[in-house]
């Protein structure tokens, strides 16, 4: 145990909330400790989480009454039969759990729970030592029976007690170990890493939703490459993201300084920490092993963008990701080669077509991905790509200032064309509208210039032979044979 002043650990708003709860519980004779992640992060000097976890010797009915006394309008059940009551205090969500002692039966991850344990027994059931530290609110004493503070100083993620037992209780803790090591830039304790590697197959028993949530948190860490590397090194990727493994050791071409896997690790570290963007960075080259071709001594990955989009969607769907995220990531993977194909001789029309193909909602992310995708060891190559993408961005900005590119359209719509040629709807309309739109995109025709568009449409209609098709249909089969 150690003693640290509460003023030294908590900012004023959190301190005031802790003191308010302490009065509500202490006046009824109950102890109250702040536990887990909030304590860990405060000791590390990290910003405090909005969610605060407390533990107490008060039984669930008593803890409910204490919370009602502290804040009568914001109490809700989380799992009262498991000893947890929650409340919302302004921006902070508070959970208070009665000291728990758990016992697991062989082969089961559903423990029998008792509410007559001690604080030490409650901390002993937690996953890692750095999460098994408690802060006694009444006097600021730190309770740390498993030397979590020492592991924080050493930068270690270490299981509480026997790591095999902790992981057998809930295999998701294996991924949590990797996630904490990634987020905090810590090392895994040797025994904890060995147990994780040995028990990797037990991840197959975990719901994909729980796996998804851990992977999502890992990918938005400051340096996600470390976590992805650990997933592969410990044999966890085979049970979570098996398609990553084929990228290891596969060089893209002679002279490249890294293989596809290590290129991908560089890309995800260079990308902003937005979840869809990080997933797109991780999966942008996922199809290269499947599309690898060698022709005349040259390595090619024809169509890896299109195949990659299908694979990305399938992988994310298997993880039960949100449909909006699946669609956004899929589009980014499918388009990821487009921006880096830009050349200065692109016409304004070509730039406008690029913007319309990509769509405004993913354009910014695509440009981020394009910049991050250049991990060449040659500074001049990186600089050249950065300049090209920067030039493309400037041209897009300038063209957008002239008109809303996404709203550009043919001066004549389908109804106009049907009236002009006295025909009903059909596929004949599409080439006419597309040609007129191309002229608008190229700046050769104004969107509002219907008068200029009519003779152009008439000329193309004749050139495509659409007038003859109309005449044939008008005459009918007998007329065309005997007329």
Residue pairs with C-beta under 8 A, 6 or more apart in sequence:
1 141
1 142
1 143
1 144
2 141
2 142
2 144
2 149
3 140
3 141
3 142
4 140
4 142
5 140
6 15
6 18
6 135
6 137
6 140
7 15
9 39
9 42
9 43
9 135
9 140
10 18
10 42
10 48
11 48
14 48
14 52
14 92
17 52
17 89
17 92
17 94
18 34
18 52
18 137
19 137
20 70
20 71
20 89
21 32
21 54
21 66
21 67
21 70
21 94
21 96
21 137
22 32
22 137
22 138
23 70
24 66
24 67
24 69
24 70
25 31
25 32
25 56
25 58
25 63
25 66
26 32
26 138
28 58
28 62
28 65
28 66
30 56
30 57
30 58
30 62
30 63
30 66
31 56
31 57
31 119
31 136
31 138
32 54
32 55
32 56
32 96
32 136
32 137
32 138
33 54
33 55
33 56
33 119
33 134
33 135
33 136
33 137
33 143
34 52
34 53
34 54
34 134
34 135
34 137
35 53
35 54
35 55
35 122
35 123
35 133
35 134
35 135
36 53
36 126
36 131
36 132
36 133
37 49
37 53
37 131
38 48
38 49
38 51
38 52
38 53
39 133
39 134
39 135
39 142
40 130
40 131
40 133
40 148
40 152
41 47
41 48
41 49
42 48
42 135
43 133
43 149
43 152
44 152
44 184
50 91
50 92
50 93
51 92
51 93
51 94
51 95
52 92
52 93
52 94
52 95
53 95
53 97
54 94
54 95
54 96
54 97
54 137
55 96
55 97
55 98
55 99
55 119
55 122
55 134
56 63
56 66
56 96
56 97
56 98
56 99
57 98
57 99
57 119
58 66
58 96
58 98
59 83
59 98
59 115
60 80
60 81
60 83
60 84
60 85
60 98
60 115
63 85
63 96
63 98
64 75
64 80
64 85
66 96
67 75
67 85
67 87
67 94
67 96
68 75
70 87
70 89
71 87
71 89
74 87
74 88
74 89
75 85
75 86
75 87
76 85
76 86
76 87
76 88
77 85
77 86
78 84
78 85
78 86
78 95
82 97
82 100
82 113
83 97
83 98
83 100
83 113
83 115
84 95
84 96
84 97
84 98
85 95
85 96
86 93
86 94
86 95
86 96
87 93
87 94
87 96
88 94
97 122
98 115
99 115
99 116
99 117
99 118
99 119
99 121
99 122
100 113
100 114
100 115
100 117
100 121
100 122
100 125
101 113
101 114
101 116
101 117
101 121
101 122
101 125
102 111
102 112
102 113
102 114
102 125
102 169
103 111
103 112
103 114
104 111
104 112
104 168
104 169
105 112
109 169
109 170
109 171
111 169
119 134
119 143
120 143
120 145
123 132
123 133
123 134
123 143
123 145
123 146
123 160
124 132
124 145
124 146
124 160
124 161
125 160
126 132
126 160
127 159
127 160
127 166
127 170
127 173
127 176
127 177
128 148
128 151
128 157
128 158
128 159
128 160
128 173
128 176
128 177
128 180
128 192
129 146
129 147
129 148
129 151
129 158
129 159
129 160
130 148
130 151
130 152
130 156
130 157
130 158
130 180
130 184
130 186
131 148
132 144
132 145
132 146
132 148
132 160
133 142
133 143
133 144
133 148
133 149
134 142
134 143
134 144
135 141
135 142
135 143
136 142
136 143
142 149
146 160
146 161
151 157
151 158
151 189
155 184
155 185
155 186
155 187
156 186
156 187
156 188
156 189
157 177
157 180
157 181
157 184
157 186
157 187
157 188
157 189
157 192
158 189
158 191
158 192
159 166
159 167
159 173
159 177
159 189
159 191
159 192
159 195
160 166
163 189
163 191
163 192
163 194
163 195
163 196
164 195
164 198
164 199
166 173
166 195
167 173
167 174
167 195
167 196
167 199
167 202
168 199
168 202
171 199
171 202
171 203
171 205
171 206
172 203
172 206
172 210
172 211
172 214
174 196
174 199
174 200
174 202
174 203
174 234
174 236
175 203
175 211
175 214
175 215
175 218
175 236
175 240
176 214
177 188
177 192
177 193
177 196
178 188
178 196
178 214
178 218
178 227
178 230
178 231
178 234
178 236
179 214
179 217
179 218
179 221
179 227
180 186
181 187
181 188
181 226
181 227
181 230
182 218
182 221
182 223
182 224
182 226
182 227
182 230
183 217
183 218
183 221
183 222
185 222
185 223
185 226
188 196
188 230
193 234
196 234
196 236
197 234
197 235
200 234
200 235
200 236
200 238
200 239
201 239
203 211
203 236
203 239
203 240
204 239
208 318
208 319
208 320
209 319
209 320
211 240
211 319
212 319
212 320
212 321
215 240
215 241
215 319
216 275
218 224
218 227
218 228
219 227
219 268
219 275
219 278
219 279
219 282
220 273
220 274
220 275
220 278
221 227
221 273
222 273
223 269
224 268
224 269
224 278
224 282
225 265
225 266
225 268
225 269
228 237
228 244
228 264
228 265
228 268
228 282
229 265
230 236
231 237
231 240
231 241
231 244
232 244
232 245
232 248
232 261
237 244
237 245
238 245
241 315
243 286
243 311
243 315
244 261
244 264
244 282
244 286
246 289
246 290
247 259
247 260
247 261
247 264
247 285
247 286
247 288
247 289
248 259
248 261
249 259
249 261
250 259
250 260
250 261
250 288
250 289
250 292
251 259
251 260
251 299
252 259
252 260
252 263
252 288
252 299
252 301
253 298
253 299
254 299
256 263
257 376
257 377
258 266
258 375
260 285
260 288
260 289
263 285
263 375
264 281
264 282
264 284
264 285
266 375
267 281
267 284
267 369
267 372
267 373
267 375
268 278
268 281
268 282
268 372
270 281
270 371
270 372
270 375
271 277
271 278
271 281
271 368
271 369
271 372
272 368
274 365
275 325
276 325
276 328
276 329
276 332
276 365
277 332
277 365
277 368
277 369
279 312
279 316
279 325
279 329
280 312
280 328
280 329
280 332
280 333
280 336
280 365
280 369
281 369
281 372
283 308
283 311
283 312
283 315
283 329
283 333
284 308
284 332
284 333
284 336
284 369
284 373
285 301
285 304
285 308
286 308
286 311
286 312
286 315
286 333
287 301
287 303
287 304
287 305
287 307
287 308
287 310
287 311
288 301
288 304
288 308
290 304
290 307
290 311
291 300
291 301
291 302
291 303
291 304
291 307
292 299
292 300
292 301
293 299
293 300
293 301
293 302
294 300
305 333
305 334
305 335
305 336
305 337
306 334
308 333
308 334
308 336
309 330
309 331
309 333
309 334
310 330
312 329
312 330
312 333
313 326
313 327
313 329
313 330
316 325
316 326
316 329
316 330
317 326
328 361
328 362
328 365
331 359
331 362
332 362
332 365
332 366
332 369
335 357
335 358
335 362
335 366
336 366
336 369
336 370
336 373
338 354
338 357
338 358
338 366
339 354
339 366
339 367
339 369
339 370
339 389
339 392
340 370
340 373
340 374
340 385
340 388
340 389
342 354
342 388
342 389
342 391
342 392
343 388
344 388
344 391
346 354
346 392
346 395
347 442
348 395
348 399
348 442
348 443
349 438
349 441
349 442
349 443
351 392
351 395
351 396
351 399
352 399
352 405
352 408
352 441
353 441
354 392
354 396
355 363
355 396
355 399
355 400
355 405
355 406
356 405
356 406
356 408
356 441
358 366
359 406
360 406
363 396
367 389
367 392
367 393
370 385
370 389
371 385
371 386
371 389
374 381
374 382
374 385
374 386
375 382
376 382
396 405
399 405
403 447
408 437
408 440
408 441
408 447
409 437
409 440
409 447
410 432
410 433
410 434
410 436
410 437
410 440
410 447
410 453
411 436
411 440
411 445
411 446
411 447
411 448
411 449
411 450
411 452
411 453
412 420
412 432
412 433
412 436
412 450
412 453
412 454
412 457
413 433
414 425
414 429
414 433
416 450
417 423
417 429
417 432
417 433
417 457
418 424
418 425
418 429
420 454
420 457
420 458
421 461
421 466
421 470
423 470
428 466
428 469
431 460
431 464
432 457
432 460
432 461
435 456
435 460
436 445
436 453
436 456
436 457
439 445
439 456
440 446
440 447
445 452
445 453
445 456
446 452
461 467
472 480
475 483
